[in-house]
Structure formats: structure tokens, C-alpha cells
């Protein structure tokens, strides 16, 4: 018999991470403007990336983005942000699964914040709201800097906690 891609335990944990992501993204986020967002909503995606890898992390990101947009809308649903969410889960999964060394954490955070959040999401804001790209990009540099610093500090702490729990569970 073939080993299932997703075990029941894995699906249950993934479901909890989707729910946690939706809750944090919709109720634990500071939005000073339409183009700025400070949040810890990266945590469930990072946890899924560390535990399960790129595909499950991407699935969790997509489901959380779509469910959050329809259950607790902050603005109109826009598929561009779902693309960014999918790429974020994929990126974290590719770089953090089985290896959370500081260089990999730095690379993951810099790519996610620099390319996906700053460049791509600024483009989506231009498309969605008609905001001028360069001034919006400059304004979002502060957000990217704050979020990058926060992630660089928190991701290694999360990885250590997850690895410690996994070691104790295998005893």
C-alpha cells in the first residue's frame, strides 16, 4: 500500500494552522493605511514550512488567504495577493524545511520581504487601487524593514521551539 501524501495528523495540524493564520491576519494586524500592514500572520506559514515543507505551506497560505478574504474581508478579494501568499508558503517551505540555519532564514526573509511583499504586493496595490508605484514602494519600505527584522528574530526562535518539541515527542 502506498504511503499517503497527507496523513490525518498532518491534515489536522494544517487545518489548525489555516485557522490560526486567518485569525492573526484578520484580527491581529495593524493597518495604518491601505498600503501598510504589520502582522504576525507569517508565523503559521513558517511553522507549516518547517514541519511539512513547501507544498503544504503553500496550500495553507492559499487557503488562509481565500478563507480570510471571504469570511472577514478587509477590502475586495484580489487574486494577486493569493499568488503572493502561495509564493510565500512555497519560498518558506523550500528554504526552511529541514534546515533553519541563519543564512537560510536570512535568505527566506529577504526574498519574501524584498521581492514578494515589497515589490509584488506594491504592484498588486497599484493594480487594485491605482496607487502610484514608486511613492507607494517608498512608503512600504518601513513596513518591509520592520517585518524583516521581526521575522529574522522570531523564525529562529520558532524553529528551535518546534525542533525541541519534535525531539521530546520522539522519546
C-alpha positions as CSV (number, residue, x, y, z in Angstrom):
1,X,0.0,0.0,0.0
2,X,1.2,3.5,-0.9
3,X,2.1,5.9,1.8
4,X,-0.5,8.8,1.8
5,X,0.8,12.2,0.8
6,X,-1.2,13.8,3.7
7,X,-1.7,11.9,6.9
8,X,-4.7,12.5,9.1
9,X,-2.5,14.1,11.7
10,X,-0.9,16.3,9.1
11,X,-4.3,17.5,7.8
12,X,-5.5,18.2,11.3
13,X,-2.4,20.3,12.1
14,X,-2.7,22.1,8.7
15,X,-6.3,22.9,9.4
16,X,-5.3,24.4,12.7
17,X,-2.6,26.5,11.1
18,X,-5.0,27.8,8.4
19,X,-7.4,28.8,11.2
20,X,-4.6,30.5,13.2
21,X,-3.4,32.3,10.1
22,X,-6.9,33.7,9.3
23,X,-7.4,34.8,12.9
24,X,-4.0,36.5,13.2
25,X,-4.2,38.1,9.7
26,X,-7.7,39.5,10.3
27,X,-7.7,40.3,14.0
28,X,-4.1,40.7,15.0
29,X,-2.9,43.0,12.2
30,X,-2.2,46.7,12.4
31,X,-3.1,48.6,9.2
32,X,-2.1,52.3,9.5
33,X,-3.1,52.7,5.8
34,X,-4.5,50.6,2.9
35,X,-0.9,50.0,1.7
36,X,0.8,49.3,5.1
37,X,0.3,46.2,7.2
38,X,2.1,44.9,10.3
39,X,1.3,41.4,11.4
40,X,2.5,38.2,12.9
41,X,0.5,36.2,10.3
42,X,3.7,34.8,8.9
43,X,4.0,32.5,11.9
44,X,1.6,29.7,10.9
45,X,3.1,29.6,7.4
46,X,6.6,29.4,8.8
47,X,5.5,26.7,11.2
48,X,4.0,24.7,8.4
49,X,7.1,25.2,6.2
50,X,9.3,23.9,9.0
51,X,7.1,20.9,9.8
52,X,5.8,19.9,6.4
53,X,7.7,21.6,3.6
54,X,6.9,23.7,0.6
55,X,3.6,22.2,-0.8
56,X,1.7,22.1,2.5
57,X,3.0,25.6,3.4
58,X,1.8,26.9,0.0
59,X,-1.6,25.2,0.5
60,X,-2.0,26.7,4.0
61,X,-1.1,30.1,2.6
62,X,-3.6,29.9,-0.2
63,X,-6.5,28.5,1.9
64,X,-5.9,31.1,4.7
65,X,-5.8,34.0,2.2
66,X,-9.0,32.9,0.4
67,X,-10.9,32.0,3.6
68,X,-9.8,35.2,5.3
69,X,-10.8,37.3,2.4
70,X,-14.3,35.9,2.2
71,X,-15.0,35.4,5.9
72,X,-13.5,38.7,7.1
73,X,-13.0,41.0,4.2
74,X,-10.7,43.9,4.6
75,X,-11.1,45.1,1.1
76,X,-12.1,43.5,-2.2
77,X,-10.9,40.0,-2.9
78,X,-7.9,40.2,-5.2
79,X,-6.2,37.0,-6.6
80,X,-2.9,38.8,-6.9
81,X,-2.5,38.7,-3.1
82,X,-3.3,35.0,-3.2
83,X,-0.5,34.5,-5.7
84,X,1.8,36.3,-3.3
85,X,0.6,34.1,-0.4
86,X,1.2,31.0,-2.4
87,X,4.7,32.1,-3.3
88,X,5.4,33.0,0.3
89,X,4.4,29.5,1.5
90,X,6.4,27.9,-1.3
91,X,9.5,30.0,-0.6
92,X,9.5,29.4,3.2
93,X,9.0,25.7,2.6
94,X,11.8,25.5,0.1
95,X,14.2,27.3,2.4
96,X,13.2,26.3,5.9
97,X,12.1,22.7,5.6
98,X,14.7,20.5,7.4
99,X,17.2,23.4,7.7
100,X,16.6,26.6,9.6
101,X,20.2,27.8,9.7
102,X,20.7,31.6,10.0
103,X,21.8,32.0,6.3
104,X,18.6,30.2,5.1
105,X,16.4,32.2,7.4
106,X,18.0,35.5,6.2
107,X,17.6,34.4,2.6
108,X,14.0,33.4,3.1
109,X,13.1,36.7,4.9
110,X,15.0,38.9,2.5
111,X,13.4,37.3,-0.6
112,X,9.9,37.3,1.0
113,X,10.0,40.8,2.3
114,X,12.1,42.3,-0.6
115,X,10.5,40.7,-3.6
116,X,7.2,39.3,-2.6
117,X,6.0,41.8,0.0
118,X,7.7,44.9,-1.2
119,X,7.8,44.6,-5.0
120,X,5.0,42.2,-5.8
121,X,2.4,43.4,-3.3
122,X,3.2,47.0,-4.1
123,X,2.4,46.2,-7.7
124,X,-0.9,44.5,-6.7
125,X,-1.8,47.7,-4.7
126,X,-1.1,49.7,-7.9
127,X,-3.3,47.4,-9.9
128,X,-6.1,47.2,-7.3
129,X,-6.3,50.8,-6.0
130,X,-4.4,52.7,-8.8
131,X,-1.7,53.8,-6.3
132,X,1.4,55.3,-7.8
133,X,4.1,52.5,-7.7
134,X,7.3,54.3,-6.6
135,X,5.8,56.5,-3.9
136,X,3.9,53.5,-2.5
137,X,7.0,51.4,-2.7
138,X,9.0,54.0,-0.7
139,X,6.3,54.2,1.9
140,X,6.2,50.4,2.2
141,X,10.0,50.3,2.8
142,X,9.4,51.0,6.5
143,X,6.9,48.1,6.7
144,X,9.3,45.7,5.0
145,X,12.2,46.7,7.3
146,X,10.1,46.2,10.4
147,X,8.7,42.9,9.3
148,X,12.1,41.6,8.1
149,X,13.7,42.4,11.5
150,X,10.8,40.8,13.3
151,X,10.9,37.7,11.2
152,X,14.7,37.4,11.5
153,X,14.4,37.4,15.3
154,X,11.2,35.2,15.5
155,X,11.8,32.5,12.9
156,X,15.0,31.0,14.6
157,X,13.1,31.0,17.9
158,X,10.1,29.2,16.3
159,X,12.4,26.7,14.7
160,X,14.2,26.0,17.9
161,X,10.9,25.5,19.8
162,X,9.5,23.3,17.0
163,X,12.7,21.2,16.9
164,X,12.7,20.8,20.7
165,X,9.1,19.7,20.8
166,X,9.7,17.2,18.0
167,X,12.7,15.7,19.8
168,X,10.7,15.3,23.0
169,X,7.8,13.8,21.2
170,X,10.1,11.1,19.7
171,X,11.4,10.0,23.1
